[in-house]
């Protein structure tokens, strides 16, 4: 039973166990208790009159959403690090703060990047598909030969928290690390890695891991022309949707310019281009970067903490601003 004396909060998706319950003592919670996102019409109807909304990346927060919510809306807490689903300028114009969930998913996402990289270079996906198909097979000296990582130059596009965690894990493989950011890191964070201009980074990276956020400036940043700058036989791991042109990536695999690739986020999820699905040397994961129980509980908990902080009269703990 709802309590009309408590601030009404909408949670647009089923969250990890124990997360939503933390809102119950101080909020009147409406939960869309489903693993699937809300249909747009249902979302616009449900958001009306809410004081806070916990959104996921499938929920587009724009002028239409804000109009439907009305002046009661005090915070949009995004259950993600990225905020490309949110019109930050529109929220700022209406005085509605936006928060995200940085930091708490760093380790899990970096681990996933390495899992994908190892799967791609050692051809684990191909091997498992072969076994499950029931086709006859036999060990041979030339059977499913992969690529070793030890000593290979690693390039990281996007040296934020996740990129830095990827770089730290590279030490175990004796891989020299270079990176590209719009701005160079302070020496204390840079460590043994070195900053390079983007095109120079690509030309020297036997392995490229993409962790930069999606924005207007990074969408399809790695198009066919830029992918062609990578050394012959390079490997690309993409942890961010939309930065790598997926059709160009498939074409580079088809031509043999790249030896392997792995993708965890797709530009038009849940759709995956047929051209990419057809590539045996592509390892494709359904957006699993932060998918551990502990990490998803931490993400949900941080979203809840942001809501509670604002409803108590304070500021978001992890605010996101336009620009």
N, C-alpha and C positions, 0 to 999 in steps of 0.2 A: 504494500500500500504506500502510495506516495505521500510525502509530508510537504504540504504547500508552504510551510514556514521556512523550509530550507531552500537554498539556491538550486535551481534546476540545472542539471548537467546532463549532456548527451554524450555517450560513448558509442562511436559509430561502428565498432567491430568488437567481437569477442577478443579479449586480451589474455595474457598468460595467467595461470592460476594464481589467485590471491590478490590480483592487482585492483580490479574494479571494486572489490569489497572494502578497500581502504577509503573510498569516497563515501560509503554509506552513512557513517555517523554524522557527517556534517553537510551532506548534499542529498538532494532528491534526484536520484540517478535513473536515467532511462538508458538501457543497454540494448543495442542491436546485437543480440546473442547469436551470431552467425559468423562462420569463417569467411563468408563472402561479403563484399562491400554492399552498402545500401544503394538501392536504385536512386537515381537523381531526384525523382519526384518525391520519394519517401524521405530522402535526406532533407530536402527543402521544407517539407511539412514538419519534420521532427525537430528541426533546429529553431523553429519559431519560439521566441520568448526565453531561450536558454541563456543562462548566465555564463556558461562555459561549454566548450565542445572539445572532446579529445578525438582528433582526426587521424586517419592513416593516409598513405600516399595516393590512394585511389579517390579520396574525397577532394574535389576541386573547390577551393575557397576563393570566390571571386565576388564581384559586386552583386550578382544574383543571390549568392549564398548569404552575403551580409544583409541584403535587403530582406531576405526571408527571416533571418535571425532577429532583426530589429535592434533597437537601442539598448536592450538588456544585455547584449553579449559583451562580456568583459575579458575573455581570453579564448584564443584558439591554440590548443596544445597539440602539436603534431607528434605522433608516435613514430618518429624517424629523425635522422640527422638532416636529410634533405628537406627542402621546403619548396620544390619546384611545382607542387600542387597548389600553392598558396600565392595569391596576389598580395605581396607584402605592402606594396604602395597603397592598395585599396584599404587594407587593414589599418595602415598608419593614418590614412586620411580620416578614418572614422574613430581613431583613438583606441583600436582594439589591438592589444599586444599579442604577439605570436611567439611561441616557444618551440624548441625542438629537443632532441635527446642525444646530445654529443657526449663523447667520452666513454659511455658505458658499453658501447658495442665495438670498441676499437680492437680488442684482442680477438674476439670471435671472428670479426670480418677479416683481420689479417691472417688468422689461421686458415680461413676458407680460401683466401687468395693463394696461399701456399698449397693447400689441398688440390685446388684446381690446377695449379702450375705443375705439380708432380703428376697428377692424373694425365695432363696433356702431354708432358714430355716423355712419360713412360708408357703411354698408350693404353692406360687402364680401361678406358671406356670401350675401346675396340676389343680388347681381350675379354672383357666380361660379356659383351654382346655376342662374341664368337662362342663362348662356352654355353650361354643360355640358348643359343640358336639350335644347339644339338648337332651342328656340323662336325664332321671328323676333323681332328687336328693332331699335330704331333710336334714335339719340341724339335727345333732345328737351329743351327748356329746363326741363321739369318731371320729367325722368326720374330716378327713384331719388334724390330729394333727401335729403340727410342733414343733420347738425347740426355746426356748427363748435364747436371747443373753446376757441378763443382768448378769454380773459377770463372764461370761465364759472366760477362758484364750485364748487370741488372740496371735497367732504367725504370724510374718511377715517375709517372705523370700525376702530380698532386701529392705534395709532401706535407699533408696535414697529419692529424693524429694517426689515421690508418696507414698512410704512406710511411710514416716514421716507424710504425710497428712492423710493417712489411720489411723495411730496411734492417731493423734489428735482427729479424729472423734470418736474413741473408748471411749473417756472420757464420752461421753453422755450415754454410755451403761454400765459404771462402769466396763469395761473389763480390767484386767491387761494385759499389753503388753510385749511380749518378741520378740526378732528379731535375725536374723542371717545375717551378712555381712562378706565378707572376712576380713574386718578390722572394729574394733569397732568405733562407732561414738564418737566425742568429747562430754564431759559431757553436754555442753550447748545445743547440738542437741538431746542428748539421753533422756533428761527429766526423766520421771518416768519409761520409758521402760528399759529393761535389755537385754544385749547381751548374747546369748547362742551358744555353738557349735550346728551345724545343727541337728545332731541326737537327742540331748537333747531338742532342740526346738521342733522337731516333736513330741517327746514322751509326751510333756506337753501341746500341743495345741489342745484345743477343736475345734478351728477355725483356719485355716491356710489361709493367703492371700499371693499370689505369685506375686511380683512386680519386681523381679530382671530382668535385661536385659538378652536376649538370647546371648550366646557366645558358643565357643567350649567347655568351661568348665562347662556351665550350661545346655547344651542340655540334656534332659531326666535326669536331676539331681534328679528329683522325679520319680524314676522308681517304679516297684512293691515292691521292697525291702524296699525302703524308705517310700512309702505310708503305708506299713504295720506297721511302727513305730508309726503312729498316734493312739491316743486312739480310742477305739471302738466307733462308732457313730460320729466321727469327720466330719467336713465340710471343703471342700477345695474350694477356689475361685482363679482362675487363670486368671491373667491379662496380661500374657506374653506367646506368642506362643512358644512351643517347650521345655519349662522347665519341664512341667509335661508330662509324657508319657500318651497320651490320651487313649490308649488301656488299660494300667494298671489302669487308673482312672475309666474307664468303668467297668473293672473287679471288682474293689473294691466296686463300687456301686452295682453291680449285686450280690456280695456275702453278702452285708449288712455290710461290714467292715466300710464303710463310710455311713453316713445317708443322705448326700446331697452334691452336688457340683455345681459350676457355672463356666463357661468358656466364656471369651470374645474374645480371640485370638486363632486361630487354626494353627497347624503346616503346613498344606498344604491347606491353604485357596484358594478358597472358599469351598474345600471339608471338610466335617466333618465325622469322622468314623461312620459307621452304628451302631457299638456297643455302641457308646456314644448317638447317636440319639434315641436308643431304651430304654434308661434309663429315667424313669418317674421322678426320683429325681434329674435329671440334668437340670439346667437352662442354656440355650445356647443362647448367643447373637452374632450378626454378626459384631464383631469388632467395638463397639460403645463407647469405653472408652473416646475418646476425641471429640465425635460427638455432640458438641453444636455449634451454629453459632458463638458465641463470641470466643470460643477456636479455631475453625478452621480458623477464620479470623486472630487470633493472630499467629497461626502456619504459615499460608501463609505469613503474614506480616513479620515475622522473617526470613523466607526463602528469601523473597525479599530483606530485609535489608542486609542479608549476601551477596547476589549477588551484590547489589549496592555498598557495601563497598569495595569488591574486585575489581570491575570494575573501581572504582574511585582511585585505587592504594593502598588501605589499606589492612588490614587483615580481615578475617571473624570475626564476632562478637561472634559466638559460634562454634569455630573449634572443630573437632574431629580428634584425632590422633590414629595411630595403637598402639597396646600394652596396 
